[in-house]
Amino acid sequence: MSAWSRAVYDLGFGMALMLVALNAGGAAERLHRGVANHPRVGAVLTPVVLRATSAVLGVIGIAIGTVRLVHA
């Protein structure tokens, strides 16, 4: 994978995570409903936890993608 494609991949993945964090289209609730039937998992992966985790990972992904894009 070239440096440019890796940077674009990181930026795209970070933006997708930020869409979950900003709850675009109710993504966090839909993800929670998908795992809510599993014992112990549904209690831990609440929409708030999904949104917070996605926000942190999204910011990190965008930062890494930006650094890779600048140094590519």
PQR file of N, CA, C, O and H, with PARSE charges and radii, in Angstrom:
ATOM      1  N   MET A   1       0.857  -1.174   0.000 -0.4000 1.5000
ATOM      2  CA  MET A   1       0.000   0.000   0.000 -0.0000 2.0000
ATOM      3  C   MET A   1       0.905   1.239   0.000  0.5500 1.7000
ATOM      4  O   MET A   1       1.837   1.345   0.797 -0.5500 1.4000
ATOM      5  N   SER A   2       0.611   2.158  -0.900 -0.4000 1.5000
ATOM      6  CA  SER A   2       1.447   3.358  -0.978 -0.0000 2.0000
ATOM      7  C   SER A   2       1.153   4.299   0.188  0.5500 1.7000
ATOM      8  O   SER A   2       0.164   4.132   0.902 -0.5500 1.4000
ATOM      9  H   SER A   2      -0.146   2.072  -1.547  0.4000 1.0000
ATOM     10  N   ALA A   3       2.003   5.264   0.366 -0.4000 1.5000
ATOM     11  CA  ALA A   3       1.848   6.206   1.479 -0.0000 2.0000
ATOM     12  C   ALA A   3       0.566   7.023   1.336  0.5500 1.7000
ATOM     13  O   ALA A   3      -0.113   7.295   2.326 -0.5500 1.4000
ATOM     14  H   ALA A   3       2.807   5.400  -0.214  0.4000 1.0000
ATOM     15  N   TRP A   4       0.236   7.416   0.101 -0.4000 1.5000
ATOM     16  CA  TRP A   4      -0.980   8.197  -0.118 -0.0000 2.0000
ATOM     17  C   TRP A   4      -2.229   7.383   0.186  0.5500 1.7000
ATOM     18  O   TRP A   4      -3.142   7.868   0.854 -0.5500 1.4000
ATOM     19  H   TRP A   4       0.788   7.195  -0.703  0.4000 1.0000
ATOM     20  N   SER A   5      -2.272   6.152  -0.301 -0.4000 1.5000
ATOM     21  CA  SER A   5      -3.471   5.341  -0.075 -0.0000 2.0000
ATOM     22  C   SER A   5      -3.633   5.007   1.405  0.5500 1.7000
ATOM     23  O   SER A   5      -4.755   4.943   1.906 -0.5500 1.4000
ATOM     24  H   SER A   5      -1.530   5.758  -0.843  0.4000 1.0000
ATOM     25  N   ARG A   6      -2.527   4.794   2.101 -0.4000 1.5000
ATOM     26  CA  ARG A   6      -2.611   4.528   3.546 -0.0000 2.0000
ATOM     27  C   ARG A   6      -3.129   5.754   4.290  0.5500 1.7000
ATOM     28  O   ARG A   6      -3.931   5.621   5.215 -0.5500 1.4000
ATOM     29  H   ARG A   6      -1.615   4.846   1.694  0.4000 1.0000
ATOM     30  N   ALA A   7      -2.682   6.942   3.901 -0.4000 1.5000
ATOM     31  CA  ALA A   7      -3.151   8.174   4.540 -0.0000 2.0000
ATOM     32  C   ALA A   7      -4.643   8.379   4.284  0.5500 1.7000
ATOM     33  O   ALA A   7      -5.385   8.754   5.192 -0.5500 1.4000
ATOM     34  H   ALA A   7      -2.031   7.051   3.150  0.4000 1.0000
ATOM     35  N   VAL A   8      -5.079   8.135   3.054 -0.4000 1.5000
ATOM     36  CA  VAL A   8      -6.505   8.291   2.723 -0.0000 2.0000
ATOM     37  C   VAL A   8      -7.340   7.254   3.463  0.5500 1.7000
ATOM     38  O   VAL A   8      -8.439   7.560   3.925 -0.5500 1.4000
ATOM     39  H   VAL A   8      -4.476   7.831   2.316  0.4000 1.0000
ATOM     40  N   TYR A   9      -6.830   6.031   3.579 -0.4000 1.5000
ATOM     41  CA  TYR A   9      -7.515   4.991   4.335 -0.0000 2.0000
ATOM     42  C   TYR A   9      -7.676   5.400   5.796  0.5500 1.7000
ATOM     43  O   TYR A   9      -8.762   5.267   6.359 -0.5500 1.4000
ATOM     44  H   TYR A   9      -5.937   5.783   3.203  0.4000 1.0000
ATOM     45  N   ASP A  10      -6.614   5.892   6.410 -0.4000 1.5000
ATOM     46  CA  ASP A  10      -6.675   6.313   7.812 -0.0000 2.0000
ATOM     47  C   ASP A  10      -7.669   7.464   7.996  0.5500 1.7000
ATOM     48  O   ASP A  10      -8.438   7.477   8.957 -0.5500 1.4000
ATOM     49  H   ASP A  10      -5.731   6.000   5.953  0.4000 1.0000
ATOM     50  N   LEU A  11      -7.649   8.422   7.076 -0.4000 1.5000
ATOM     51  CA  LEU A  11      -8.591   9.542   7.169 -0.0000 2.0000
ATOM     52  C   LEU A  11     -10.029   9.073   6.999  0.5500 1.7000
ATOM     53  O   LEU A  11     -10.917   9.511   7.730 -0.5500 1.4000
ATOM     54  H   LEU A  11      -7.024   8.412   6.296  0.4000 1.0000
ATOM     55  N   GLY A  12     -10.259   8.190   6.046 -0.4000 1.5000
ATOM     56  CA  GLY A  12     -11.617   7.681   5.824 -0.0000 2.0000
ATOM     57  C   GLY A  12     -12.129   6.879   6.997  0.5500 1.7000
ATOM     58  O   GLY A  12     -13.285   7.024   7.394 -0.5500 1.4000
ATOM     59  H   GLY A  12      -9.537   7.834   5.453  0.4000 1.0000
ATOM     60  N   PHE A  13     -11.281   6.034   7.556 -0.4000 1.5000
ATOM     61  CA  PHE A  13     -11.684   5.237   8.715 -0.0000 2.0000
ATOM     62  C   PHE A  13     -11.944   6.132   9.927  0.5500 1.7000
ATOM     63  O   PHE A  13     -12.891   5.902  10.679 -0.5500 1.4000
ATOM     64  H   PHE A  13     -10.342   5.916   7.233  0.4000 1.0000
ATOM     65  N   GLY A  14     -11.107   7.147  10.114 -0.4000 1.5000
ATOM     66  CA  GLY A  14     -11.315   8.086  11.217 -0.0000 2.0000
ATOM     67  C   GLY A  14     -12.613   8.860  11.053  0.5500 1.7000
ATOM     68  O   GLY A  14     -13.321   9.099  12.031 -0.5500 1.4000
ATOM     69  H   GLY A  14     -10.338   7.334   9.503  0.4000 1.0000
ATOM     70  N   MET A  15     -12.931   9.254   9.821 -0.4000 1.5000
ATOM     71  CA  MET A  15     -14.184   9.973   9.592 -0.0000 2.0000
ATOM     72  C   MET A  15     -15.394   9.067   9.802  0.5500 1.7000
ATOM     73  O   MET A  15     -16.423   9.515  10.308 -0.5500 1.4000
ATOM     74  H   MET A  15     -12.355   9.060   9.026  0.4000 1.0000
ATOM     75  N   ALA A  16     -15.278   7.801   9.418 -0.4000 1.5000
ATOM     76  CA  ALA A  16     -16.377   6.864   9.647 -0.0000 2.0000
ATOM     77  C   ALA A  16     -16.620   6.678  11.144  0.5500 1.7000
ATOM     78  O   ALA A  16     -17.768   6.608  11.584 -0.5500 1.4000
ATOM     79  H   ALA A  16     -14.442   7.437   9.007  0.4000 1.0000
ATOM     80  N   LEU A  17     -15.551   6.600  11.921 -0.4000 1.5000
ATOM     81  CA  LEU A  17     -15.704   6.486  13.372 -0.0000 2.0000
ATOM     82  C   LEU A  17     -16.325   7.756  13.965  0.5500 1.7000
ATOM     83  O   LEU A  17     -17.112   7.688  14.909 -0.5500 1.4000
ATOM     84  H   LEU A  17     -14.619   6.657  11.564  0.4000 1.0000
ATOM     85  N   MET A  18     -15.964   8.907  13.403 -0.4000 1.5000
ATOM     86  CA  MET A  18     -16.555  10.155  13.903 -0.0000 2.0000
ATOM     87  C   MET A  18     -18.041  10.234  13.566  0.5500 1.7000
ATOM     88  O   MET A  18     -18.807  10.832  14.322 -0.5500 1.4000
ATOM     89  H   MET A  18     -15.324   8.961  12.636  0.4000 1.0000
ATOM     90  N   LEU A  19     -18.464   9.644  12.447 -0.4000 1.5000
ATOM     91  CA  LEU A  19     -19.890   9.604  12.137 -0.0000 2.0000
ATOM     92  C   LEU A  19     -20.651   8.782  13.172  0.5500 1.7000
ATOM     93  O   LEU A  19     -21.767   9.140  13.549 -0.5500 1.4000
ATOM     94  H   LEU A  19     -17.842   9.158  11.833  0.4000 1.0000
ATOM     95  N   VAL A  20     -20.056   7.686  13.631 -0.4000 1.5000
ATOM     96  CA  VAL A  20     -20.680   6.901  14.706 -0.0000 2.0000
ATOM     97  C   VAL A  20     -20.695   7.719  15.993  0.5500 1.7000
ATOM     98  O   VAL A  20     -21.689   7.719  16.720 -0.5500 1.4000
ATOM     99  H   VAL A  20     -19.149   7.395  13.324  0.4000 1.0000
ATOM    100  N   ALA A  21     -19.589   8.421  16.278 -0.4000 1.5000
ATOM    101  CA  ALA A  21     -19.507   9.221  17.503 -0.0000 2.0000
ATOM    102  C   ALA A  21     -20.527  10.348  17.501  0.5500 1.7000
ATOM    103  O   ALA A  21     -21.091  10.677  18.544 -0.5500 1.4000
ATOM    104  H   ALA A  21     -18.782   8.421  15.688  0.4000 1.0000
ATOM    105  N   LEU A  22     -20.766  10.939  16.341 -0.4000 1.5000
ATOM    106  CA  LEU A  22     -21.755  12.018  16.243 -0.0000 2.0000
ATOM    107  C   LEU A  22     -23.160  11.477  16.034  0.5500 1.7000
ATOM    108  O   LEU A  22     -24.110  12.246  15.885 -0.5500 1.4000
ATOM    109  H   LEU A  22     -20.307  10.671  15.494  0.4000 1.0000
ATOM    110  N   ASN A  23     -23.295  10.161  16.022 -0.4000 1.5000
ATOM    111  CA  ASN A  23     -24.572   9.464  15.944 -0.0000 2.0000
ATOM    112  C   ASN A  23     -25.322   9.790  14.662  0.5500 1.7000
ATOM    113  O   ASN A  23     -26.539   9.976  14.678 -0.5500 1.4000
ATOM    114  H   ASN A  23     -22.523   9.536  16.142  0.4000 1.0000
ATOM    115  N   ALA A  24     -24.603   9.857  13.564 -0.4000 1.5000
ATOM    116  CA  ALA A  24     -25.235  10.109  12.269 -0.0000 2.0000
ATOM    117  C   ALA A  24     -26.122   8.927  11.906  0.5500 1.7000
ATOM    118  O   ALA A  24     -25.655   7.792  11.810 -0.5500 1.4000
ATOM    119  H   ALA A  24     -23.615   9.706  13.552  0.4000 1.0000
ATOM    120  N   GLY A  25     -27.375   9.197  11.711 -0.4000 1.5000
ATOM    121  CA  GLY A  25     -28.320   8.143  11.336 -0.0000 2.0000
ATOM    122  C   GLY A  25     -28.604   7.147  12.443  0.5500 1.7000
ATOM    123  O   GLY A  25     -29.075   6.045  12.161 -0.5500 1.4000
ATOM    124  H   GLY A  25     -27.755  10.119  11.789  0.4000 1.0000
ATOM    125  N   GLY A  26     -28.338   7.492  13.678 -0.4000 1.5000
ATOM    126  CA  GLY A  26     -28.606   6.584  14.794 -0.0000 2.0000
ATOM    127  C   GLY A  26     -27.702   5.365  14.789  0.5500 1.7000
ATOM    128  O   GLY A  26     -28.114   4.281  15.203 -0.5500 1.4000
ATOM    129  H   GLY A  26     -27.955   8.387  13.907  0.4000 1.0000
ATOM    130  N   ALA A  27     -26.466   5.534  14.321 -0.4000 1.5000
ATOM    131  CA  ALA A  27     -25.546   4.401  14.167 -0.0000 2.0000
ATOM    132  C   ALA A  27     -25.243   3.728  15.503  0.5500 1.7000
ATOM    133  O   ALA A  27     -25.197   2.500  15.578 -0.5500 1.4000
ATOM    134  H   ALA A  27     -26.131   6.415  13.984  0.4000 1.0000
ATOM    135  N   ALA A  28     -25.038   4.506  16.545 -0.4000 1.5000
ATOM    136  CA  ALA A  28     -24.692   3.911  17.849 -0.0000 2.0000
ATOM    137  C   ALA A  28     -25.851   3.067  18.383  0.5500 1.7000
ATOM    138  O   ALA A  28     -25.637   1.993  18.945 -0.5500 1.4000
ATOM    139  H   ALA A  28     -25.076   5.504  16.484  0.4000 1.0000
ATOM    140  N   GLU A  29     -27.072   3.558  18.204 -0.4000 1.5000
ATOM    141  CA  GLU A  29     -28.225   2.790  18.680 -0.0000 2.0000
ATOM    142  C   GLU A  29     -28.395   1.506  17.879  0.5500 1.7000
ATOM    143  O   GLU A  29     -28.731   0.464  18.442 -0.5500 1.4000
ATOM    144  H   GLU A  29     -27.246   4.430  17.748  0.4000 1.0000
ATOM    145  N   ARG A  30     -28.165   1.573  16.559 -0.4000 1.5000
ATOM    146  CA  ARG A  30     -28.297   0.369  15.734 -0.0000 2.0000
ATOM    147  C   ARG A  30     -27.222  -0.653  16.079  0.5500 1.7000
ATOM    148  O   ARG A  30     -27.502  -1.851  16.114 -0.5500 1.4000
ATOM    149  H   ARG A  30     -27.893   2.420  16.101  0.4000 1.0000
ATOM    150  N   LEU A  31     -26.002  -0.204  16.333 -0.4000 1.5000
ATOM    151  CA  LEU A  31     -24.943  -1.129  16.756 -0.0000 2.0000
ATOM    152  C   LEU A  31     -25.285  -1.752  18.111  0.5500 1.7000
ATOM    153  O   LEU A  31     -25.053  -2.941  18.331 -0.5500 1.4000
ATOM    154  H   LEU A  31     -25.774   0.770  16.304  0.4000 1.0000
ATOM    155  N   HIS A  32     -25.835  -0.945  19.009 -0.4000 1.5000
ATOM    156  CA  HIS A  32     -26.212  -1.467  20.330 -0.0000 2.0000
ATOM    157  C   HIS A  32     -27.324  -2.505  20.203  0.5500 1.7000
ATOM    158  O   HIS A  32     -27.286  -3.541  20.866 -0.5500 1.4000
ATOM    159  H   HIS A  32     -26.023   0.020  18.831  0.4000 1.0000
ATOM    160  N   ARG A  33     -28.315  -2.229  19.350 -0.4000 1.5000
ATOM    161  CA  ARG A  33     -29.405  -3.193  19.160 -0.0000 2.0000
ATOM    162  C   ARG A  33     -28.887  -4.501  18.577  0.5500 1.7000
ATOM    163  O   ARG A  33     -29.428  -5.569  18.865 -0.5500 1.4000
ATOM    164  H   ARG A  33     -28.346  -1.387  18.811  0.4000 1.0000
ATOM    165  N   GLY A  34     -27.841  -4.423  17.759 -0.4000 1.5000
ATOM    166  CA  GLY A  34     -27.290  -5.635  17.162 -0.0000 2.0000
ATOM    167  C   GLY A  34     -26.608  -6.549  18.163  0.5500 1.7000
ATOM    168  O   GLY A  34     -26.591  -7.765  17.974 -0.5500 1.4000
ATOM    169  H   GLY A  34     -27.402  -3.555  17.525  0.4000 1.0000
ATOM    170  N   VAL A  35     -26.045  -5.987  19.223 -0.4000 1.5000
ATOM    171  CA  VAL A  35     -25.349  -6.807  20.220 -0.0000 2.0000
ATOM    172  C   VAL A  35     -26.117  -6.915  21.530  0.5500 1.7000
ATOM    173  O   VAL A  35     -25.654  -7.573  22.462 -0.5500 1.4000
ATOM    174  H   VAL A  35     -26.059  -4.999  19.376  0.4000 1.0000
ATOM    175  N   ALA A  36     -27.273  -6.286  21.616 -0.4000 1.5000
ATOM    176  CA  ALA A  36     -28.009  -6.259  22.881 -0.0000 2.0000
ATOM    177  C   ALA A  36     -28.525  -7.628  23.288  0.5500 1.7000
ATOM    178  O   ALA A  36     -28.749  -7.865  24.476 -0.5500 1.4000
ATOM    179  H   ALA A  36     -27.649  -5.752  20.859  0.4000 1.0000
ATOM    180  N   ASN A  37     -28.718  -8.530  22.348 -0.4000 1.5000
ATOM    181  CA  ASN A  37     -29.247  -9.853  22.674 -0.0000 2.0000
ATOM    182  C   ASN A  37     -28.210 -10.778  23.274  0.5500 1.7000
ATOM    183  O   ASN A  37     -28.565 -11.801  23.860 -0.5500 1.4000
ATOM    184  H   ASN A  37     -28.536  -8.338  21.384  0.4000 1.0000
ATOM    185  N   HIS A  38     -26.943 -10.446  23.144 -0.4000 1.5000
ATOM    186  CA  HIS A  38     -25.894 -11.279  23.710 -0.0000 2.0000
ATOM    187  C   HIS A  38     -25.736 -10.973  25.199  0.5500 1.7000
ATOM    188  O   HIS A  38     -25.682  -9.806  25.590 -0.5500 1.4000
ATOM    189  H   HIS A  38     -26.655  -9.615  22.668  0.4000 1.0000
ATOM    190  N   PRO A  39     -25.662 -12.002  26.023 -0.5600 1.5000
ATOM    191  CA  PRO A  39     -25.503 -11.744  27.460  0.2800 2.0000
ATOM    192  C   PRO A  39     -24.174 -11.064  27.755  0.5500 1.7000
ATOM    193  O   PRO A  39     -23.157 -11.380  27.137 -0.5500 1.4000
ATOM    194  N   ARG A  40     -24.183 -10.162  28.669 -0.4000 1.5000
ATOM    195  CA  ARG A  40     -23.039  -9.385  29.154 -0.0000 2.0000
ATOM    196  C   ARG A  40     -22.523  -8.375  28.147  0.5500 1.7000
ATOM    197  O   ARG A  40     -22.005  -7.336  28.556 -0.5500 1.4000
ATOM    198  H   ARG A  40     -25.009  -9.905  29.171  0.4000 1.0000
ATOM    199  N   VAL A  41     -22.637  -8.622  26.868 -0.4000 1.5000
ATOM    200  CA  VAL A  41     -22.118  -7.691  25.872 -0.0000 2.0000
ATOM    201  C   VAL A  41     -23.031  -6.476  25.758  0.5500 1.7000
ATOM    202  O   VAL A  41     -22.552  -5.344  25.712 -0.5500 1.4000
ATOM    203  H   VAL A  41     -23.058  -9.465  26.535  0.4000 1.0000
ATOM    204  N   GLY A  42     -24.337  -6.701  25.712 -0.4000 1.5000
ATOM    205  CA  GLY A  42     -25.289  -5.604  25.579 -0.0000 2.0000
ATOM    206  C   GLY A  42     -25.261  -4.652  26.756  0.5500 1.7000
ATOM    207  O   GLY A  42     -25.543  -3.464  26.601 -0.5500 1.4000
ATOM    208  H   GLY A  42     -24.726  -7.621  25.750  0.4000 1.0000
ATOM    209  N   ALA A  43     -24.924  -5.159  27.932 -0.4000 1.5000
ATOM    210  CA  ALA A  43     -24.873  -4.297  29.109 -0.0000 2.0000
ATOM    211  C   ALA A  43     -23.635  -3.403  29.105  0.5500 1.7000
ATOM    212  O   ALA A  43     -23.658  -2.311  29.674 -0.5500 1.4000
ATOM    213  H   ALA A  43     -24.695  -6.124  28.058  0.4000 1.0000
ATOM    214  N   VAL A  44     -22.571  -3.850  28.476 -0.4000 1.5000
ATOM    215  CA  VAL A  44     -21.322  -3.088  28.457 -0.0000 2.0000
ATOM    216  C   VAL A  44     -21.290  -2.119  27.280  0.5500 1.7000
ATOM    217  O   VAL A  44     -20.868  -0.972  27.433 -0.5500 1.4000
ATOM    218  H   VAL A  44     -22.553  -4.737  28.014  0.4000 1.0000
ATOM    219  N   LEU A  45     -21.731  -2.566  26.117 -0.4000 1.5000
ATOM    220  CA  LEU A  45     -21.676  -1.741  24.909 -0.0000 2.0000
ATOM    221  C   LEU A  45     -22.952  -0.915  24.763  0.5500 1.7000
ATOM    222  O   LEU A  45     -23.772  -1.172  23.882 -0.5500 1.4000
ATOM    223  H   LEU A  45     -22.074  -3.497  25.993  0.4000 1.0000
ATOM    224  N   THR A  46     -23.104   0.057  25.617 -0.4000 1.5000
ATOM    225  CA  THR A  46     -24.239   0.967  25.507 -0.0000 2.0000
ATOM    226  C   THR A  46     -23.948   1.983  24.404  0.5500 1.7000
ATOM    227  O   THR A  46     -22.795   2.129  23.998 -0.5500 1.4000
ATOM    228  H   THR A  46     -22.438   0.266  26.332  0.4000 1.0000
ATOM    229  N   PRO A  47     -24.964   2.684  23.914 -0.5600 1.5000
ATOM    230  CA  PRO A  47     -24.706   3.700  22.893  0.2800 2.0000
ATOM    231  C   PRO A  47     -23.710   4.770  23.330  0.5500 1.7000
ATOM    232  O   PRO A  47     -22.940   5.273  22.513 -0.5500 1.4000
ATOM    233  N   VAL A  48     -23.724   5.117  24.611 -0.4000 1.5000
ATOM    234  CA  VAL A  48     -22.783   6.133  25.103 -0.0000 2.0000
ATOM    235  C   VAL A  48     -21.353   5.616  25.039  0.5500 1.7000
ATOM    236  O   VAL A  48     -20.450   6.352  24.640 -0.5500 1.4000
ATOM    237  H   VAL A  48     -24.350   4.708  25.275  0.4000 1.0000
ATOM    238  N   VAL A  49     -21.133   4.373  25.421 -0.4000 1.5000
ATOM    239  CA  VAL A  49     -19.801   3.781  25.363 -0.0000 2.0000
ATOM    240  C   VAL A  49     -19.341   3.673  23.914  0.5500 1.7000
ATOM    241  O   VAL A  49     -18.184   3.961  23.608 -0.5500 1.4000
ATOM    242  H   VAL A  49     -21.867   3.775  25.745  0.4000 1.0000
ATOM    243  N   LEU A  50     -20.236   3.260  23.023 -0.4000 1.5000
ATOM    244  CA  LEU A  50     -19.881   3.163  21.602 -0.0000 2.0000
ATOM    245  C   LEU A  50     -19.515   4.526  21.034  0.5500 1.7000
ATOM    246  O   LEU A  50     -18.550   4.644  20.279 -0.5500 1.4000
ATOM    247  H   LEU A  50     -21.175   3.026  23.272  0.4000 1.0000
ATOM    248  N   ARG A  51     -20.271   5.548  21.387 -0.4000 1.5000
ATOM    249  CA  ARG A  51     -19.998   6.885  20.866 -0.0000 2.0000
ATOM    250  C   ARG A  51     -18.689   7.444  21.409  0.5500 1.7000
ATOM    251  O   ARG A  51     -17.919   8.050  20.664 -0.5500 1.4000
ATOM    252  H   ARG A  51     -21.055   5.452  22.000  0.4000 1.0000
ATOM    253  N   ALA A  52     -18.429   7.246  22.696 -0.4000 1.5000
ATOM    254  CA  ALA A  52     -17.197   7.763  23.295 -0.0000 2.0000
ATOM    255  C   ALA A  52     -15.971   7.057  22.722  0.5500 1.7000
ATOM    256  O   ALA A  52     -14.975   7.704  22.397 -0.5500 1.4000
ATOM    257  H   ALA A  52     -19.055   6.754  23.301  0.4000 1.0000
ATOM    258  N   THR A  53     -16.042   5.738  22.598 -0.4000 1.5000
ATOM    259  CA  THR A  53     -14.931   4.978  22.042 -0.0000 2.0000
ATOM    260  C   THR A  53     -14.684   5.361  20.591  0.5500 1.7000
ATOM    261  O   THR A  53     -13.537   5.513  20.172 -0.5500 1.4000
ATOM    262  H   THR A  53     -16.851   5.212  22.862  0.4000 1.0000
ATOM    263  N   SER A  54     -15.757   5.518  19.827 -0.4000 1.5000
ATOM    264  CA  SER A  54     -15.618   5.909  18.428 -0.0000 2.0000
ATOM    265  C   SER A  54     -15.022   7.306  18.294  0.5500 1.7000
ATOM    266  O   SER A  54     -14.247   7.568  17.375 -0.5500 1.4000
ATOM    267  H   SER A  54     -16.688   5.395  20.168  0.4000 1.0000
ATOM    268  N   ALA A  55     -15.382   8.194  19.203 -0.4000 1.5000
ATOM    269  CA  ALA A  55     -14.836   9.555  19.150 -0.0000 2.0000
ATOM    270  C   ALA A  55     -13.328   9.543  19.389  0.5500 1.7000
ATOM    271  O   ALA A  55     -12.577  10.189  18.659 -0.5500 1.4000
ATOM    272  H   ALA A  55     -16.012   7.981  19.950  0.4000 1.0000
ATOM    273  N   VAL A  56     -12.895   8.820  20.393 -0.4000 1.5000
ATOM    274  CA  VAL A  56     -11.457   8.761  20.702 -0.0000 2.0000
ATOM    275  C   VAL A  56     -10.684   8.122  19.552  0.5500 1.7000
ATOM    276  O   VAL A  56      -9.670   8.658  19.106 -0.5500 1.4000
ATOM    277  H   VAL A  56     -13.506   8.295  20.985  0.4000 1.0000
ATOM    278  N   LEU A  57     -11.167   6.974  19.074 -0.4000 1.5000
ATOM    279  CA  LEU A  57     -10.472   6.295  17.978 -0.0000 2.0000
ATOM    280  C   LEU A  57     -10.549   7.099  16.686  0.5500 1.7000
ATOM    281  O   LEU A  57      -9.613   7.072  15.887 -0.5500 1.4000
ATOM    282  H   LEU A  57     -11.991   6.538  19.436  0.4000 1.0000
ATOM    283  N   GLY A  58     -11.649   7.813  16.470 -0.4000 1.5000
ATOM    284  CA  GLY A  58     -11.776   8.644  15.277 -0.0000 2.0000
ATOM    285  C   GLY A  58     -10.792   9.795  15.269  0.5500 1.7000
ATOM    286  O   GLY A  58     -10.180  10.086  14.241 -0.5500 1.4000
ATOM    287  H   GLY A  58     -12.409   7.836  17.119  0.4000 1.0000
ATOM    288  N   VAL A  59     -10.636  10.450  16.407 -0.4000 1.5000
ATOM    289  CA  VAL A  59      -9.668  11.556  16.502 -0.0000 2.0000
ATOM    290  C   VAL A  59      -8.251  11.043  16.280  0.5500 1.7000
ATOM    291  O   VAL A  59      -7.455  11.682  15.592 -0.5500 1.4000
ATOM    292  H   VAL A  59     -11.133  10.213  17.242  0.4000 1.0000
ATOM    293  N   ILE A  60      -7.940   9.903  16.856 -0.4000 1.5000
ATOM    294  CA  ILE A  60      -6.608   9.318  16.670 -0.0000 2.0000
ATOM    295  C   ILE A  60      -6.392   8.945  15.203  0.5500 1.7000
ATOM    296  O   ILE A  60      -5.326   9.210  14.647 -0.5500 1.4000
ATOM    297  H   ILE A  60      -8.586   9.383  17.415  0.4000 1.0000
ATOM    298  N   GLY A  61      -7.391   8.337  14.579 -0.4000 1.5000
ATOM    299  CA  GLY A  61      -7.264   7.950  13.177 -0.0000 2.0000
ATOM    300  C   GLY A  61      -7.094   9.138  12.255  0.5500 1.7000
ATOM    301  O   GLY A  61      -6.284   9.094  11.328 -0.5500 1.4000
ATOM    302  H   GLY A  61      -8.257   8.123  15.031  0.4000 1.0000
ATOM    303  N   ILE A  62      -7.847  10.204  12.495 -0.4000 1.5000
ATOM    304  CA  ILE A  62      -7.723  11.408  11.674 -0.0000 2.0000
ATOM    305  C   ILE A  62      -6.359  12.057  11.883  0.5500 1.7000
ATOM    306  O   ILE A  62      -5.748  12.535  10.927 -0.5500 1.4000
ATOM    307  H   ILE A  62      -8.505  10.240  13.248  0.4000 1.0000
ATOM    308  N   ALA A  63      -5.879  12.078  13.121 -0.4000 1.5000
ATOM    309  CA  ALA A  63      -4.561  12.660  13.386 -0.0000 2.0000
ATOM    310  C   ALA A  63      -3.460  11.867  12.690  0.5500 1.7000
ATOM    311  O   ALA A  63      -2.563  12.453  12.084 -0.5500 1.4000
ATOM    312  H   ALA A  63      -6.376  11.691  13.898  0.4000 1.0000
ATOM    313  N   ILE A  64      -3.520  10.561  12.770 -0.4000 1.5000
ATOM    314  CA  ILE A  64      -2.503   9.728  12.111 -0.0000 2.0000
ATOM    315  C   ILE A  64      -2.584   9.886  10.603  0.5500 1.7000
ATOM    316  O   ILE A  64      -1.555   9.990   9.935 -0.5500 1.4000
ATOM    317  H   ILE A  64      -4.249  10.084  13.262  0.4000 1.0000
ATOM    318  N   GLY A  65      -3.796   9.906  10.057 -0.4000 1.5000
ATOM    319  CA  GLY A  65      -3.951  10.087   8.622 -0.0000 2.0000
ATOM    320  C   GLY A  65      -3.432  11.419   8.143  0.5500 1.7000
ATOM    321  O   GLY A  65      -2.831  11.508   7.073 -0.5500 1.4000
ATOM    322  H   GLY A  65      -4.632   9.822  10.599  0.4000 1.0000
ATOM    323  N   THR A  66      -3.660  12.467   8.932 -0.4000 1.5000
ATOM    324  CA  THR A  66      -3.168  13.794   8.578 -0.0000 2.0000
ATOM    325  C   THR A  66      -1.650  13.833   8.596  0.5500 1.7000
ATOM    326  O   THR A  66      -1.037  14.394   7.688 -0.5500 1.4000
ATOM    327  H   THR A  66      -4.149  12.395   9.802  0.4000 1.0000
ATOM    328  N   VAL A  67      -1.038  13.250   9.606 -0.4000 1.5000
ATOM    329  CA  VAL A  67       0.430  13.213   9.680 -0.0000 2.0000
ATOM    330  C   VAL A  67       0.996  12.433   8.509  0.5500 1.7000
ATOM    331  O   VAL A  67       1.987  12.848   7.908 -0.5500 1.4000
ATOM    332  H   VAL A  67      -1.536  12.794  10.343  0.4000 1.0000
ATOM    333  N   ARG A  68       0.377  11.305   8.177 -0.4000 1.5000
ATOM    334  CA  ARG A  68       0.861  10.509   7.039 -0.0000 2.0000
ATOM    335  C   ARG A  68       0.682  11.266   5.722  0.5500 1.7000
ATOM    336  O   ARG A  68       1.514  11.158   4.822 -0.5500 1.4000
ATOM    337  H   ARG A  68      -0.429  10.968   8.665  0.4000 1.0000
ATOM    338  N   LEU A  69      -0.397  12.024   5.614 -0.4000 1.5000
ATOM    339  CA  LEU A  69      -0.633  12.777   4.396 -0.0000 2.0000
ATOM    340  C   LEU A  69       0.387  13.906   4.229  0.5500 1.7000
ATOM    341  O   LEU A  69       0.837  14.186   3.118 -0.5500 1.4000
ATOM    342  H   LEU A  69      -1.073  12.112   6.346  0.4000 1.0000
ATOM    343  N   VAL A  70       0.745  14.552   5.345 -0.4000 1.5000
ATOM    344  CA  VAL A  70       1.718  15.648   5.291 -0.0000 2.0000
ATOM    345  C   VAL A  70       3.109  15.112   4.958  0.5500 1.7000
ATOM    346  O   VAL A  70       3.855  15.753   4.218 -0.5500 1.4000
ATOM    347  H   VAL A  70       0.379  14.325   6.248  0.4000 1.0000
ATOM    348  N   HIS A  71       3.463  13.949   5.493 -0.4000 1.5000
ATOM    349  CA  HIS A  71       4.801  13.412   5.293 -0.0000 2.0000
ATOM    350  C   HIS A  71       4.906  12.451   4.120  0.5500 1.7000
ATOM    351  O   HIS A  71       5.953  11.837   3.916 -0.5500 1.4000
ATOM    352  H   HIS A  71       2.856  13.429   6.094  0.4000 1.0000
ATOM    353  N   ALA A  72       3.842  12.316   3.352 -0.4000 1.5000
ATOM    354  CA  ALA A  72       3.873  11.384   2.202 -0.0000 2.0000
ATOM    355  C   ALA A  72       4.606  12.001   1.022  0.5500 1.7000
ATOM    356  O   ALA A  72       4.731  11.368  -0.026 -0.5500 1.4000
ATOM    357  H   ALA A  72       2.992  12.815   3.518  0.4000 1.0000
TER
END
